[in-house]
Amino acid sequence: MGDGIGGPVMEILAGNAFRMVVSHVRKDNKEEYGKTEKIIIAKIDDPDKPQYSDTTKEQLEQALKGKFLSCNVQYRDSKTDALVCNVFVQKPPEGF
């Protein structure tokens, strides 16, 4: 897909999945996205912890709770309706 969405983490679902509030979308996105989306992590980039490996639900919650994420959408999984994304931990946009 190549679309981009961003927002805060709403809920950790598993060691590689979370639900996100979609507060930002790239203007050139080709697909439509809901107000919340389930995200499955393909790859994660966090400047504070540059290496990502499989984690438990609790470890992912510690790493992502309260953070603003930018997601580069790879594709939507047809079985789970989740977005498979490369995830980037970022500072929230101004006024967020």
Number of C-alpha atoms within 10 A of each C-alpha: 12 14 19 21 22 23 22 22 22 18 15 21 16 16 17 18 19 21 18 23 19 20 14 15 16 11 9 9 14 11 10 7 13 10 10 15 18 22 25 23 19 15 16 20 16 15 10 8 10 8 10 10 9 10 13 12 16 12 14 18 18 12 15 18 14 11 16 21 25 24 26 21 22 16 14 16 12 8 6 9 12 17 22 20 24 19 22 17 20 15 11 14 10 5 4 9
